[in-house]
Amino acid sequence: MAKQVFDLRPGKGISAGESREHLRNYSVMNPDEKKNGYYDPTRIDLNFEVGKGGIIMPVNKNYSIDQRFDDNLRNRGIEDPNRKKREQGKTPNRNTVANIILGGSRDQMHRLAFGDQTVNLTRGADNSHIQRNEDIEKWAKDMYDFVSKQFGEENIIAFVVHLDEKNPHVHCTVVPVNEKNRISYHCVFGNDKEECRKKFNFLHDAVATVNAKWGLERGEDINITGAKHRTSEEYWQWLKKTCEDLEQKVGGRMEELKLLNREMQRTDIKTKGLAKMVENLNKNKADILQEIEDLKKLAAEGKITQEQLDKEIESRQSKLDEVEEKLRDKTEKLRTAEEQLSEITKRKLQAERDYHALQRAINKDLPTLQDRTLRDMSATGWDIAAEEAKKLQERLYDFRQDLNDDDREALDNIFHGSIVEDMAERGNEIVAVATALSLGYVKEAVTFAESHGGGGGGSEGGWGKDPWEDDDKWRKRCFHMARHMMRPAKGRVVQRSGGWHR
């Protein structure tokens, strides 16, 4: 029996990019994204949504999921706990949505979605003749009913069914609202890892009872915090978007740090200036008080009259009152400036922590993306090279006809058995066999090779990746073996003890 897929991941809202991806809103996407995406444009019209009451409808690309989220909360009087942070340009820190993926094993999902029709999964293939099977709509309605019962239909923001990828599946966005009509991911899904695990296992068991009639059974336990049932195309697009977002946020944090440094510098200068003023005023106050004491001593010694003393003290008291008024003003301003400096210092420390956290994140994800991009570019280069090799081989064949026997033999020796010749004649088949071998489908690789003019191979056992072998060496070994297996039958490959041999 085929396995079901039930994946649940928390999210801090829905971005515009995620909405475009789920709704396939190509009209507002970057042209390069559309061109290089992994979706089948000839099957996009097969996608659909399930709306309120379980109604099947076309995907509404004009109503973004992020806007649906905002409207849903506003209409229900629910506060988005991340709103203020977004308005302040800060990173949201509260999980406000649950992103659910529902699906199953590819063969069974294809039967539900397309019946007995065969979908060509080769990139660039034309599948415009494929029609949507009614079973996938019935299955999707059952899944919608399941989510509605578990989380409340009013909390379903979007329920989109994708039939334009290799494996049909559902993308469902749910807002976790508790009994107090507040967003609380922990209340709905658990306060800690153990509670989350129990909740997820319960949901996995519950959806399995619904999926049973659709030929899907419960899969293995998956930790809710590590489950990533994204298709590969979704993952790489997500990773690309993540790196772009991180780079943008890093730039924002750098600009924020510059502004904070300038603000701190100005406030620090202001604080030092006020502190110096307060110091001078205190000194003036002390000098005036000392002068009054000296005058009193002179009067006691009979060196000045009482009338002179009163007059001098009155003069100095006037100055003292003026100094104390200024002192109170500057002291209050100094206190305010010191508080401002303390607050700016805290903000700067937090901004620096955020900046370094973003740098760590981008240093983690960017090399993966770069490696993937490098491999994709390399694969593209080989595709182009294979096409050029075919054209070159045709030209060499015409050129060969005009050569004498010796020159013709010399030319044949240069290209015979070379990878250029193999890729020109059997490039696609070699790649297909190598891919099957790398995935462990040895029997399928042998069958494919033999049915496409190659010598095939021996028995199915004895082929696999060695424990000490890295991925690059393993791929190369699969590729070289595929070349041998696609050679004509006279060069048949057989398996012996210790490996494969000619």
N, C-alpha and C positions, 0 to 999 in steps of 0.2 A: 504493500500500500504506500502511496506517495506521502511525503511529509508536509505538514503545514508550516507556514512562517507566521510568527506573531512577534513583532519587534516593537518595543516602546522606548522612546528616548525623550528626555526632558529638553525643553528649549526656553530661552529667555525672550520669547516673542517670535514673531515671524518677520523675516526680512523681505524686502522687495525682491531680492534675487531668488529666495526660496519660493516665493509666490509665483514668479515668472516660470521657474522650473516646473513646479507642480501643475500649473495651468497651461504650460507650453505656449506662453504668450510671446511668440516669436516676433510679433509686430513691434515690440518695444525692447527686444533683446539686441545685443551687439551682433552685427552681421557675422563676425568671425565665430561667435558662439554657435550660431545657427549652422554655419557651414561645417564646423568641426565637431558638432555635437554627435552623440552616439544614438540618438533617437532616429527612428525610421520615419521620415516625413510622409511616406506614402501610407502610413498607418495611423497618423495623428488623429484623423477624423473618426477613428474607432474608439478613441478615448471618450469617457463620459463621467458625469457626476451623479451621485445619489443625493437628492435634496430632501427637504422636510416631508415627512410622511412616507419616505422610501420611494420617492418619485425619481425615475430615470430621466435624465436630461443631458443635453449637450454641455460641454465644459464652458462655463461663463468666464471668458478671458477678460471681459471688461470690468469685472468686479474682483479686485485683487484680494488675496487671503489676508494680507495685513490690514486692508481696509475693512474686511468682514470682521476681523478681530476687534478693531476699534469700535465699529458700529454695534457689535454684539454687546460689548461691555457698556457702552453709553446708553443703549436702549434698556439695559437692565439695571442701570445705576451702580455698576461695579467699577471700582477704582483699579487702574493698572498700576501695580506697585513699582513698576520700572519707569513710569512716565516722567517723574521729576528728574531722575538721573539722565534720561535721554535729553530732556530740555536743557540740562546743565552741561551736556556734552560728555557725560561720564558713561562708563560701561555698566549696563544693567547687571544686577546681581541676583535677581529673583527668577526662578523657573515659573513661567506663566502659561506654558502650553505643553501638551504631551503629543509628540509626533509618533503616530502609530503606522506601521507597515503591515499589511495583511497579504498573504499569498501562499505559495506552496511550490512543490517540485515542478520543474519546468514542463515536463511532458503532460502532467495532469492539468496544469493551468492552461496549456495550449489546447487540450481537449475541451476544457470548459469554454475557452475564449473563441476558438476557431473550429471546433468540431473535427471533421476529418480533412479539413483543408490543410495544406502544407505551406507553412510560412518560410520564405527564403531569408535566413538570418544573415546572409552575406551583406556586408556594408555596401550601401548603394543599390541594393536590389529593389526591383519594383514589385511591391505587394499591394498595389492599389485595387487589385481584384478581390482581395480578401474581405470577407464579410464577418461582422460580429455575430457570435453565436448567442442565442437567448440564455443559455445556461450561465454565462458569465454575469449576466444582469441579475438572474435569480440568486446566484451565489453572493453577489455584491449586496443585494437587498438583505440577505440573511446576515451578512457581516455588519451592515448598517444597523439592523435591528439589535444585534448583539452589543455593539458599541453604545447604542441608545439606552439599552437596559442597564448597562454597567455604569455609564457616566452621565446619562441624561441627554435627550436629544437636543435640548436647548444649548448644550455645551459643545456640540459638534460645529466647528467653524467651517470645515471643508471636508468633503469625502470624494476624492478624485480617483478614478480607475484608469490606470495606464495600460494600454494594449499596444503601444508603439515601441516597447523595448523587448529584449530577448525573453524576459519572463514577465507575464502579466501580473499586476499587483495593485494594491490600494494604498494611497497616501491619505491618511486621516489626521486632521488636526483637531485636538480637543483642548478646551480650556478647563483646568481643574478648579471647580468652584465648590466650596464647602457648604455646610448647612446654614452658615451665617451669611451666605451670599457674598463671600469674599474669595479671592483667588488664593488657594493654598495647596501647592503641589504636595507638601508633606501630609496634609490631612487626607488627601485622596489616595496617594500612592505609598505612604509610609514615612515615618520620621527618621529612619536610619536604614542602613544597607540590608539588614536582616528583614525588616518589615517590607521593604521594597521587593526583596527576593520572594517572600511569601505571597505578596500581592501579585507579582508577576506570574508565579507558578499557578496561582488560583486562576488567573485570567487565561493562561495557556491551557489549563485543563478545561475551563469553561468553553473556550472557543473550539476546542477539539470535539466537544459533543455536537456542536453545530456543523463542523466541517466533516464529520463522519459520513454524512449522506452524500457529500461531494467527493468522496474518495481520498480524503486527506486525514492523516492521523497526527497525533501529537509528536513533535520532534524531541530532541534532547533538551535538558534544562540549559538555559542560557542566562548568565548573570545580567541583570537589567542594566547595570552600568557599563557593560562591555559589548552588548549586542549591537551589531552593525550590519543589518541585512540590507544594506544599500547595494544596488547593482554597481558594477565596476564603473560604468559610465557616470552614474550619479556621484560616486565617491570621488572620481578625479575632477569632475566639475565642482563638487563641493570643496575639494582641497584647493583648487585654483582660486575659487571665490574667497575661501578662508585666508589664503596667503595675501590676496589683494586687500581684503579687509584689514588684516593685521598690519600690512605696510601703511595703509591709510591711517590706522590708529596710531602707529608708531610716529608717523609724521605729525599727527595731532598732538601727541604727548610731547614731542620735541618742541613744538610751537608753544604749548602750554608751559613747559619748563622755561623757555626763553622769557615769556611774559612774567612768570613768577619770579625769575631771577631779577628782572628789571624792577618789578614791584618791590621785591625784598630790598634791593639796593637803595631805591628811593626812600622806603620806610626806615631803613637802617640809618641813612644820612639824617633823616628827620628826627629820629629817636636820639641820635648822638647830639644833634643841635639843641634839642629841648633839654636833654640831660645837662649839657653845658650851661644853658640859661638858668636852669634850676640851681645848679651849683653856684653860679655867680650871684643869683638873688639871695641865696642862703648866706653867702659871704657878706653881701651888703647889709642884710638884716643883722647879722652878728656884729658888724662894724658899728651900725647905728645904736644897737643895744649897749655896746661897749662905751660909745661916746656918752650916752645918757648916764651910765654908771660913773664915768670919769667926772661929769658935771656935778653929780650929787656929792662926790668926794670933795670937790673944790668948794662947794657951798658949805659942807660940814666943817671945812678948815677955815671958813670965813674969807676965802679968797674971792668969792663972788656973792652978790646979794641974792635973797630969795626971789626978788623980782626978776633978776637976770636969769636965775635958774629956771623959773617957770617959762620965761620967754624962749630960752634955748631948747628946753624939753618939748615945748609945743611945736617948735620948728622941726625938731627931729622926729617927733611922733607922726607928724604929717608925712614925712618921707617914709617912715616905717610902715604906715598904713598903705601907702602907694606900693611899696616893695612887697608887702604881704598879699595885696590884691593880685599883683603880677605873679607872685609865687604860686598862689592857688590856681590861677589860670594855666600857667605852664606845667604845674604838677599834674593837673587833670589831663592836659593834652599829652604829656609824657606817658601817663598810664594808658591812655587810649592807643597811643602809638606802639607801646610795648605789647599790648594785647593784639594789635594788628600784625605786628612782626611775628608774634608767637603763632597766630593763625596761619599766616603765609608760610612760615617754616613747616607747620604740619602739612599744609597742602602741597608744599614742594616735596616733602618726604614721601607722601602718598603718590604724587605724580611720578617721582623717581622709581618707586616700587612698581607702579603700573607700567612704566616704560620698560624696565628691566624684565618684567613678566612677559610683556609683548615681544621683546627681543628673544627671550627664551623660546616662546611659542613659535615665532617665525623661523628661528634657527632649527627648530625641530621639524616643521612641516615643509619649509622651502626646499631643503635638499631632496626630499622625497618627490616633490613636484618636479624639480629640475631633472632628477633621474628619470622620472616617467617621461617628461618632455623629450629628453635626450634619446630615450629608447624609441619613442614614437617617431622622432625625426629620423633616427637611424633606419627604422622600418620603412618609412616613407621613401628614404633614399634608395633602399634596396628595391622597393616596388618600381621606382623610376628606372633604376639600373636594369631590372629584369626586362622591362619593356624595351629599353634601348638595346639590350642584348639580343632580343628577338629580331629587331630591325637590323642590327649589325650582322646577325647570322644570315639573314636573307641576302644582304649585300655581299657578304663573303662567299655565299654559295654562287652568286652570279659571277663574282670575280674569279672564283676557283675554276670555273669552266674554261677560262682562257689560259690557264697555266699548263705547263708541261707536267709530265708524271712526277718528276722529282720535286718540283716546286709545290705541286698539289699535295704530295705526301708530307713535305715539310710543314705546310700550312696546317694540314690535318693533325699533325703531331702536336702543334702548338695548342690547339683548342680541344682536342679529344680528351674527354674525361675531366675537363676543367670545370670549376664552379660556374664560370660564365656560360659554358655550354649547357650544364645541368639546369641553371636558372632560366636560360632562354627557352629550353624545351619543356621543362617540367617544374617551373618555379612555384606555381600555386599548389601543385600536388605535393612537392617537397615540404612546403610550409605546413600544409595540412597534416601530413604524416608526422613531422617533427612536433607539432602541437599535441597530437594524440599521444605520442610517446612520452612527452614531458608530463602529461596529465595521468599517465599510467594506463592508458587505453591501448595496450599492446596488440590485443586481438583485433581491435578495430583498425589499428594502423596497418597491420599485415593485410587484412581484408581489403582495405582501401587501396594499398599499394598494388596488390595483385589484380584488383579490378580496374586499375588505371594504367596497366601496361608495365608495372614494375615487377621485380622478382619476388617481392614480399619478404618473408622471413620464416624462421623455424617456429618452434613452439612458443607459447605465451609467457612462460616463466623466465626468471633470471634477468629481467630488465628492470632497472630502477636506479634511483639516485643513491650514490654511496654516501655514507655518513659524513665523510671528510670533504665531500665535493661541494664547492660553492655554486651558487645559482648560475653564474656566468659559464663556468665549465660544463655544468649540466646541460644548459641550453645548447651550447656548441656541440656537445656529444650527441644530443638528440638530433640536431640539424645534420651532422655528418652521417649518422645512421640513416636518417630519412633519405639522404642523397643515395646511399647504397641501396636502400630498399626500393627506390623508384627507378633504379637502373633496369634495363630490360632483363627478361628472365634468364638469359644466359649468364648474367652476372649475379645470380640468385644469392641471397644472404642466408646463412643457416646459423643456428645457435648451438654452441658446444659448451662444455663445462668451462666456467670462468668468464663467459661473455658471448658476444656475437662475433662471428668470423665470416669471411668470404669463402 
